[in-house]
Amino acid sequence: MIKTLARVTDIVLKAGAAAQKEIKGGLQPAFSGNVQWPVECKVGPGLEGAIACESKVGYVNGSQGALLYRGYTIFDLCAYATFEEVAYLLTRGSLPTATELTTFKEQLNLFRSVPLTLRRLMSFPVEDMHAMAALRLGTNLMRQEFTSRDLNPSRGGARKVIGTDEDSIPMETLPKGTPEAVYQFTRAPGAVNGEEDEQTGYRAALHLLSGVSTIAAAIARVKRGQMPIDPDPELSFAANYLYMLNGRRPTPVEERIMDISLILHADHGMNASTFAAVVVASTLSDMYASVGAGVAALTGPLHGGANEDVMKMLDQIGDAANVPQWFAAKQARKEKIAGFGHRVYKTYDPRARILGPLAREIARDNPETKRMYATAAALEKVVVTTLGKAKGIYPNVDFFSGLVYRALGIPTELFTPTFAVSRVAGWTARVLEYLEHNRLFRPRAIYTGPTDCTFIPLNQRDRKS
């Protein structure tokens, strides 16, 4: 294990320096700059390439391998900031002052305790549930604890906003419509009786940011036959998560590595789970339902859980000496390799640049982790040499994160929930931002079915007809 905090910072700064040397070009003009609606773009299946909204929260540059939160590089944030500072930056728009950070931490401590939610959650067979299924349930139970939405069917505020999309598809409403779309954006209601709406606003974001970490740790303990541990108000967000999970206070180095891991997963553009959260929010549901949608999307194996697959893969390979033969067999079958390639990045994932060296350092004093890292390093070398420049396939964040998590005592089944614990910051930040100029999502599908079918009564139908 790394011995000093200074060594951790040095690893991150060296990773940033290495990345900077390889960066070529500037911002991607198609995905940055001022927006003039409507936007023309090429759209592929699954809305690939579509411009859904504008955002100041985060920026992913796939060709450069760069990741920014509110304009700050991921390397600077991991080297110098804490997760609390980054969560504040994402949700509030700027880095906090010392006073603001103190207040923010006090709020997180206040909301970290969710006894009613945990009591309700443990009335379900959590030990038999997938951890992400239990986490989805937990977010819904938080909704019951902190809002009246499930008790009161009132749809307050809906009259104040555009509830349909008639102004965006006027071609279907002629002659009453207009020849071209008129884009109207109405701000979602942010106050109730002069106070912030706890169901959709910033306070709900804080509830979720703190509460989801408590729920995830409790789920892991219940699945191990243990009772949940109350949070310690003296500990940081990262330290509390490890403490509630493992029952012991982490070392300063363990705390810092957890901090960095949380920062790296806090936001990553308009990915599937973030899009799901924002789509739900656009209906003026509430923050709890939005985050629940994010958790649900993250449950899918194409989005979350890849680091679990990496650990299984490394166990399957067994040893670094087995990598060439294993890789050749994979290539022959044209199978994908877990932890490599990314929908956006065509170079090294900047998050992998940080986690890779951290995993190497962590592995030095742990025989099992050392063996697995050696296998991972051998696999990385052969994949990058074979597929890197030719096909733009490099390690992504999931390739090394599992090794880091395991060294921190996080069980494999909690890898994806830990991802969610961090990503709540990004989900809520983007929901809050989108609701400032809310627009109900309403994409269209191209119909490819028949248009001239003749109805046949039931008593006349057979297979031929």
MARLOVEX-106654 format. One line per field, with one value per residue (C-alpha): residue in three letters; x, z, y. Coordinates in nm, 3 decimals. Layout:
<vomis>
aa	(ala, ...)
east	(X, ...)
up	(Z, ...)
north	(Y, ...)
</vomis>
This chain:
<vomis>
aa	(met, ile, lys, thr, leu, ala, arg, val, thr, asp, ile, val, leu, lys, ala, gly, ala, ala, ala, gln, lys, glu, ile, lys, gly, gly, leu, gln, pro, ala, phe, ser, gly, asn, val, gln, trp, pro, val, glu, cys, lys, val, gly, pro, gly, leu, glu, gly, ala, ile, ala, cys, glu, ser, lys, val, gly, tyr, val, asn, gly, ser, gln, gly, ala, leu, leu, tyr, arg, gly, tyr, thr, ile, phe, asp, leu, cys, ala, tyr, ala, thr, phe, glu, glu, val, ala, tyr, leu, leu, thr, arg, gly, ser, leu, pro, thr, ala, thr, glu, leu, thr, thr, phe, lys, glu, gln, leu, asn, leu, phe, arg, ser, val, pro, leu, thr, leu, arg, arg, leu, met, ser, phe, pro, val, glu, asp, met, his, ala, met, ala, ala, leu, arg, leu, gly, thr, asn, leu, met, arg, gln, glu, phe, thr, ser, arg, asp, leu, asn, pro, ser, arg, gly, gly, ala, arg, lys, val, ile, gly, thr, asp, glu, asp, ser, ile, pro, met, glu, thr, leu, pro, lys, gly, thr, pro, glu, ala, val, tyr, gln, phe, thr, arg, ala, pro, gly, ala, val, asn, gly, glu, glu, asp, glu, gln, thr, gly, tyr, arg, ala, ala, leu, his, leu, leu, ser, gly, val, ser, thr, ile, ala, ala, ala, ile, ala, arg, val, lys, arg, gly, gln, met, pro, ile, asp, pro, asp, pro, glu, leu, ser, phe, ala, ala, asn, tyr, leu, tyr, met, leu, asn, gly, arg, arg, pro, thr, pro, val, glu, glu, arg, ile, met, asp, ile, ser, leu, ile, leu, his, ala, asp, his, gly, met, asn, ala, ser, thr, phe, ala, ala, val, val, val, ala, ser, thr, leu, ser, asp, met, tyr, ala, ser, val, gly, ala, gly, val, ala, ala, leu, thr, gly, pro, leu, his, gly, gly, ala, asn, glu, asp, val, met, lys, met, leu, asp, gln, ile, gly, asp, ala, ala, asn, val, pro, gln, trp, phe, ala, ala, lys, gln, ala, arg, lys, glu, lys, ile, ala, gly, phe, gly, his, arg, val, tyr, lys, thr, tyr, asp, pro, arg, ala, arg, ile, leu, gly, pro, leu, ala, arg, glu, ile, ala, arg, asp, asn, pro, glu, thr, lys, arg, met, tyr, ala, thr, ala, ala, ala, leu, glu, lys, val, val, val, thr, thr, leu, gly, lys, ala, lys, gly, ile, tyr, pro, asn, val, asp, phe, phe, ser, gly, leu, val, tyr, arg, ala, leu, gly, ile, pro, thr, glu, leu, phe, thr, pro, thr, phe, ala, val, ser, arg, val, ala, gly, trp, thr, ala, arg, val, leu, glu, tyr, leu, glu, his, asn, arg, leu, phe, arg, pro, arg, ala, ile, tyr, thr, gly, pro, thr, asp, cys, thr, phe, ile, pro, leu, asn, gln, arg, asp, arg, lys, ser)
east	(0.000, 0.113, 0.274, 0.213, -0.049, 0.225, 0.293, -0.074, -0.067, 0.257, 0.101, -0.195, 0.022, 0.251, -0.054, -0.176, 0.163, 0.178, -0.171, -0.085, 0.208, -0.019, -0.305, -0.333, -0.580, -0.837, -1.204, -1.438, -1.639, -1.939, -1.977, -1.865, -1.938, -2.252, -2.570, -2.815, -3.129, -3.227, -2.903, -2.816, -2.633, -2.598, -2.794, -2.730, -2.926, -2.968, -2.955, -2.580, -2.451, -2.774, -2.751, -3.006, -2.924, -2.649, -2.451, -2.178, -2.142, -1.886, -1.710, -1.569, -1.326, -1.298, -1.029, -0.799, -0.878, -0.974, -1.237, -1.338, -1.574, -1.690, -1.369, -1.126, -0.925, -0.985, -0.612, -0.610, -0.927, -0.792, -0.458, -0.582, -0.955, -1.176, -1.497, -1.697, -1.537, -1.606, -1.969, -2.014, -1.849, -2.080, -2.405, -2.338, -2.124, -1.800, -1.542, -1.647, -1.479, -1.362, -1.683, -1.903, -1.725, -1.774, -2.145, -2.170, -2.004, -2.238, -2.536, -2.402, -2.346, -2.699, -2.851, -2.625, -2.844, -3.152, -3.287, -3.644, -3.527, -3.293, -3.563, -3.803, -3.530, -3.437, -3.798, -3.724, -3.504, -3.198, -2.960, -3.118, -3.135, -2.881, -2.707, -2.824, -3.183, -3.163, -3.013, -3.296, -3.540, -3.351, -3.378, -3.752, -3.781, -3.587, -3.854, -4.114, -3.911, -3.835, -4.129, -4.506, -4.527, -4.638, -4.899, -5.032, -5.129, -5.115, -4.931, -4.843, -4.651, -4.751, -4.978, -4.679, -4.477, -4.516, -4.675, -4.684, -4.456, -4.690, -4.457, -4.167, -4.351, -4.569, -4.564, -4.819, -5.047, -5.083, -5.267, -5.275, -4.905, -4.608, -4.386, -4.084, -4.042, -4.066, -3.846, -3.993, -3.828, -4.003, -3.819, -3.944, -4.094, -3.812, -3.999, -4.305, -4.448, -4.123, -3.910, -3.707, -3.898, -3.747, -3.871, -3.701, -3.438, -3.094, -3.197, -3.320, -2.986, -2.807, -3.038, -2.954, -2.583, -2.548, -2.823, -2.729, -2.381, -2.534, -2.779, -2.511, -2.287, -2.581, -2.677, -2.328, -2.334, -2.681, -2.578, -2.287, -2.522, -2.412, -2.601, -2.558, -2.317, -2.419, -2.215, -1.942, -1.984, -1.610, -1.522, -1.515, -1.750, -1.493, -1.381, -1.741, -1.825, -1.540, -1.616, -1.987, -1.888, -1.600, -1.653, -1.312, -1.176, -0.963, -0.604, -0.542, -0.404, -0.706, -0.934, -0.751, -0.761, -1.135, -1.172, -1.000, -1.211, -1.528, -1.408, -1.328, -1.681, -1.875, -1.977, -1.917, -2.125, -2.469, -2.423, -2.712, -2.780, -2.744, -2.976, -3.229, -3.218, -3.265, -3.547, -3.741, -3.672, -3.802, -4.149, -4.131, -4.134, -3.882, -3.514, -3.561, -3.735, -3.471, -3.182, -3.374, -3.389, -3.014, -2.957, -3.186, -2.992, -2.660, -2.783, -2.758, -2.437, -2.364, -2.329, -2.240, -2.073, -1.785, -1.529, -1.690, -1.641, -1.276, -1.212, -1.379, -1.171, -0.844, -0.935, -1.011, -0.674, -0.503, -0.149, 0.040, 0.207, -0.134, -0.222, -0.085, -0.271, -0.590, -0.584, -0.522, -0.825, -1.037, -0.919, -0.999, -1.355, -1.383, -1.495, -1.476, -1.237, -1.379, -1.232, -1.117, -1.272, -1.519, -1.814, -1.650, -1.275, -1.054, -0.742, -0.659, -0.946, -0.803, -0.957, -0.767, -0.446, -0.492, -0.633, -0.369, -0.069, -0.272, -0.356, 0.011, 0.117, -0.160, -0.068, 0.290, 0.212, -0.076, 0.017, -0.327, -0.368, -0.007, -0.073, -0.393, -0.224, 0.059, -0.200, -0.380, -0.056, 0.036, -0.311, -0.302, 0.028, -0.085, -0.425, -0.281, -0.004, -0.252, -0.564, -0.461, -0.350, -0.525, -0.875, -0.854, -0.909, -0.744, -0.815, -1.121, -1.203, -1.334, -1.011, -0.828, -1.107, -1.194, -0.836, -0.843, -1.183, -1.078, -0.766, -0.991, -1.205, -1.503, -1.672, -1.714, -2.094, -2.068, -1.852, -2.148, -2.332, -2.008, -2.013, -2.368, -2.268, -2.031, -2.244, -2.531, -2.329, -2.332, -2.692, -2.827, -2.604, -2.732, -3.093, -3.071, -2.912, -3.164, -3.464, -3.347, -3.472, -3.681, -3.800, -3.996, -3.801, -3.990, -3.775, -3.947, -3.915, -3.916, -4.203, -4.100, -4.414, -4.698, -4.960, -5.231, -5.346, -5.709, -5.877, -5.993, -6.263, -6.155, -6.374, -6.217, -5.849, -5.607, -5.231, -5.256, -5.473)
up	(0.000, -0.066, 0.249, 0.225, 0.098, -0.088, -0.290, -0.392, -0.513, -0.701, -0.884, -0.997, -1.111, -1.311, -1.479, -1.569, -1.708, -1.922, -2.055, -2.136, -2.353, -2.570, -2.608, -2.962, -3.080, -2.882, -2.792, -3.014, -3.193, -3.246, -2.869, -2.724, -2.762, -2.770, -2.883, -3.136, -3.142, -3.352, -3.388, -3.695, -3.625, -3.749, -3.535, -3.517, -3.353, -2.979, -3.035, -3.091, -3.191, -3.096, -2.907, -2.626, -2.425, -2.331, -2.009, -1.805, -1.564, -1.742, -2.072, -2.223, -2.513, -2.661, -2.916, -2.662, -2.370, -2.156, -1.883, -1.726, -1.440, -1.467, -1.656, -1.415, -1.537, -1.364, -1.285, -1.087, -0.900, -0.806, -0.699, -0.490, -0.413, -0.198, -0.312, -0.106, -0.295, -0.628, -0.535, -0.438, -0.763, -0.972, -0.797, -0.715, -1.007, -0.838, -0.593, -0.234, 0.001, 0.334, 0.500, 0.225, 0.241, 0.619, 0.580, 0.296, 0.503, 0.793, 0.562, 0.427, 0.780, 0.874, 0.579, 0.599, 0.865, 0.707, 0.981, 0.853, 0.503, 0.638, 0.864, 0.570, 0.344, 0.586, 0.588, 0.236, 0.160, 0.086, 0.142, -0.155, -0.385, -0.632, -0.469, -0.741, -0.707, -0.335, -0.406, -0.647, -0.376, -0.124, -0.336, -0.367, 0.009, 0.054, -0.162, 0.087, 0.384, 0.259, 0.035, 0.032, -0.335, -0.268, -0.017, -0.199, -0.567, -0.622, -0.937, -0.816, -1.055, -1.371, -1.480, -1.480, -1.743, -2.092, -2.051, -2.414, -2.711, -2.965, -3.019, -3.124, -3.398, -3.568, -3.893, -3.732, -3.621, -3.942, -4.029, -3.666, -3.615, -3.755, -4.049, -3.822, -3.466, -3.191, -2.901, -2.569, -2.239, -1.909, -1.580, -1.351, -1.023, -0.771, -0.471, -0.273, -0.044, -0.071, 0.026, -0.189, -0.317, -0.121, -0.378, -0.684, -0.556, -0.408, -0.067, -0.226, -0.405, -0.070, 0.080, -0.203, -0.214, 0.151, 0.185, -0.111, 0.036, 0.366, 0.191, -0.029, 0.269, 0.466, 0.177, 0.171, 0.544, 0.543, 0.258, 0.477, 0.769, 0.958, 1.094, 0.933, 1.102, 1.185, 1.006, 1.202, 1.183, 1.235, 0.912, 0.555, 0.286, 0.155, 0.500, 0.617, 0.321, 0.397, 0.770, 0.725, 0.487, 0.671, 1.033, 1.079, 1.019, 0.705, 0.705, 0.560, 0.242, 0.204, 0.258, -0.007, -0.264, -0.202, -0.241, -0.579, -0.691, -0.604, -0.789, -1.101, -1.120, -1.024, -1.377, -1.733, -1.987, -2.112, -2.062, -2.039, -1.666, -1.667, -1.967, -1.791, -1.482, -1.683, -1.895, -1.580, -1.430, -1.745, -1.666, -1.333, -1.139, -0.857, -0.774, -0.601, -0.900, -1.129, -0.933, -0.913, -1.293, -1.302, -1.072, -1.288, -1.604, -1.430, -1.341, -1.705, -1.791, -2.089, -1.857, -1.504, -1.377, -1.625, -1.343, -1.197, -1.534, -1.536, -1.201, -1.321, -1.639, -1.449, -1.225, -1.536, -1.698, -1.371, -1.439, -1.657, -1.840, -1.967, -2.128, -2.484, -2.532, -2.371, -2.582, -2.904, -2.831, -2.769, -3.094, -3.286, -3.151, -3.210, -2.852, -2.663, -2.372, -2.050, -1.948, -2.295, -2.543, -2.483, -2.668, -2.651, -2.591, -2.882, -2.668, -2.302, -2.068, -1.840, -1.539, -1.624, -1.637, -1.268, -1.148, -1.328, -1.134, -0.811, -0.864, -0.927, -0.604, -0.400, -0.529, -0.401, -0.048, -0.129, -0.295, -0.443, -0.577, -0.698, -0.905, -1.050, -1.133, -1.310, -1.521, -1.591, -1.691, -1.930, -2.084, -2.116, -2.304, -2.557, -2.620, -2.664, -2.892, -3.104, -3.103, -2.967, -3.265, -3.516, -3.364, -3.083, -2.813, -2.483, -2.114, -1.975, -1.616, -1.535, -1.616, -1.301, -1.069, -0.951, -0.836, -0.641, -0.489, -0.383, -0.212, -0.019, 0.108, -0.118, -0.214, -0.585, -0.573, -0.440, -0.727, -0.926, -0.621, -0.535, -0.886, -0.813, -0.476, -0.663, -0.973, -0.763, -0.767, -1.147, -1.184, -0.944, -1.085, -1.436, -1.323, -1.134, -1.437, -1.684, -1.476, -1.495, -1.856, -1.856, -2.175, -2.181, -2.379, -2.684, -2.952, -3.240, -3.398, -3.771, -3.847, -4.069, -4.051, -4.301, -4.362, -4.563, -4.352, -4.387, -4.067, -4.068, -3.819, -3.567, -3.705, -4.050, -3.945, -4.007, -4.055, -4.428, -4.385)
north	(0.000, 0.356, 0.496, 0.872, 1.117, 1.303, 0.989, 0.970, 1.330, 1.267, 0.970, 1.182, 1.474, 1.244, 1.090, 1.439, 1.537, 1.224, 1.292, 1.653, 1.547, 1.334, 1.583, 1.718, 1.978, 2.173, 2.151, 1.955, 2.229, 2.002, 1.957, 2.289, 2.661, 2.870, 2.699, 2.840, 2.627, 2.439, 2.245, 2.042, 1.716, 1.362, 1.120, 0.747, 0.464, 0.511, 0.891, 0.866, 1.208, 1.386, 1.715, 1.688, 1.999, 2.242, 2.211, 2.376, 2.083, 1.867, 1.810, 1.490, 1.518, 1.171, 1.245, 1.410, 1.184, 1.483, 1.519, 1.852, 1.935, 2.297, 2.377, 2.205, 1.906, 1.575, 1.559, 1.886, 1.792, 1.448, 1.595, 1.885, 1.859, 1.638, 1.471, 1.720, 2.008, 1.840, 1.763, 2.128, 2.238, 2.021, 2.108, 2.475, 2.583, 2.691, 2.563, 2.642, 2.885, 2.748, 2.868, 2.728, 2.394, 2.373, 2.440, 2.190, 1.916, 1.990, 1.948, 1.620, 1.493, 1.590, 1.404, 1.098, 0.941, 0.778, 0.548, 0.526, 0.436, 0.167, 0.024, -0.006, -0.142, -0.419, -0.538, -0.666, -0.972, -0.756, -1.048, -1.228, -0.924, -0.795, -0.499, -0.258, -0.378, -0.306, 0.036, 0.121, 0.022, 0.232, 0.548, 0.494, 0.451, 0.776, 0.937, 0.817, 0.938, 1.287, 1.382, 1.367, 1.271, 0.914, 1.032, 1.335, 1.295, 1.672, 1.768, 2.116, 2.332, 2.150, 2.438, 2.673, 2.490, 2.358, 2.019, 1.910, 1.943, 2.102, 2.396, 2.172, 1.979, 2.244, 2.052, 1.819, 2.102, 2.304, 2.519, 2.630, 2.571, 2.758, 2.664, 2.628, 2.508, 2.769, 2.669, 2.778, 2.699, 2.759, 2.737, 2.465, 2.584, 2.614, 2.741, 2.647, 2.916, 3.108, 2.808, 2.574, 2.273, 1.982, 1.732, 1.877, 2.121, 2.141, 2.009, 1.687, 1.659, 1.677, 1.415, 1.179, 1.256, 1.160, 0.903, 0.683, 0.627, 0.517, 0.287, 0.127, 0.053, -0.085, -0.315, -0.464, -0.531, -0.684, -0.915, -1.028, -1.095, -0.783, -0.484, -0.140, 0.101, 0.457, 0.726, 0.906, 1.287, 1.333, 1.151, 1.280, 1.151, 0.901, 0.788, 0.749, 0.529, 0.290, 0.302, 0.224, -0.055, -0.223, -0.120, 0.043, 0.389, 0.391, 0.511, 0.860, 0.700, 0.469, 0.768, 0.970, 0.690, 0.646, 1.022, 1.010, 0.714, 0.905, 1.216, 1.013, 0.870, 1.185, 1.290, 1.185, 1.371, 1.275, 0.900, 0.655, 0.690, 1.069, 1.093, 0.869, 1.091, 1.410, 1.264, 1.172, 1.514, 1.685, 1.550, 1.738, 1.415, 1.473, 1.436, 1.101, 0.946, 1.096, 0.946, 0.619, 0.621, 0.680, 0.383, 0.169, 0.258, 0.194, -0.155, -0.264, -0.454, -0.227, 0.071, -0.037, -0.350, -0.366, -0.353, -0.665, -0.835, -0.726, -0.894, -1.213, -1.197, -1.153, -1.446, -1.652, -1.569, -1.659, -1.541, -1.294, -1.584, -1.698, -1.363, -1.422, -1.750, -1.617, -1.301, -1.497, -1.714, -1.406, -1.252, -1.570, -1.566, -1.188, -1.134, -0.807, -0.770, -0.626, -0.292, -0.188, 0.052, 0.332, 0.483, 0.828, 0.788, 0.687, 0.715, 0.646, 0.719, 0.993, 0.819, 0.500, 0.704, 0.780, 0.449, 0.241, 0.378, 0.376, 0.009, -0.068, 0.103, -0.057, -0.402, -0.397, -0.517, -0.752, -1.086, -1.150, -0.797, -0.802, -1.115, -0.970, -0.640, -0.822, -1.003, -0.675, -0.501, -0.783, -0.775, -0.395, -0.414, -0.672, -0.508, -0.158, -0.289, -0.484, -0.267, 0.073, 0.279, 0.055, 0.068, 0.324, 0.063, 0.150, 0.081, 0.257, 0.351, 0.004, -0.180, -0.071, 0.051, -0.300, -0.361, -0.035, -0.113, -0.461, -0.323, -0.084, -0.371, -0.309, -0.639, -0.709, -0.696, -0.339, -0.208, -0.073, 0.068, 0.250, 0.395, 0.517, 0.666, 0.895, 0.958, 1.099, 1.422, 1.436, 1.318, 1.581, 1.856, 1.798, 1.766, 2.096, 2.262, 2.120, 2.226, 2.587, 2.582, 2.271, 2.115, 1.789, 1.532, 1.408, 1.240, 1.069, 0.727, 0.655, 0.421, 0.129, -0.086, -0.134, 0.136, -0.044, -0.342, -0.451, -0.562, -0.926, -1.033, -1.294, -1.576, -1.532, -1.528, -1.811, -1.829, -1.757, -1.452)
</vomis>
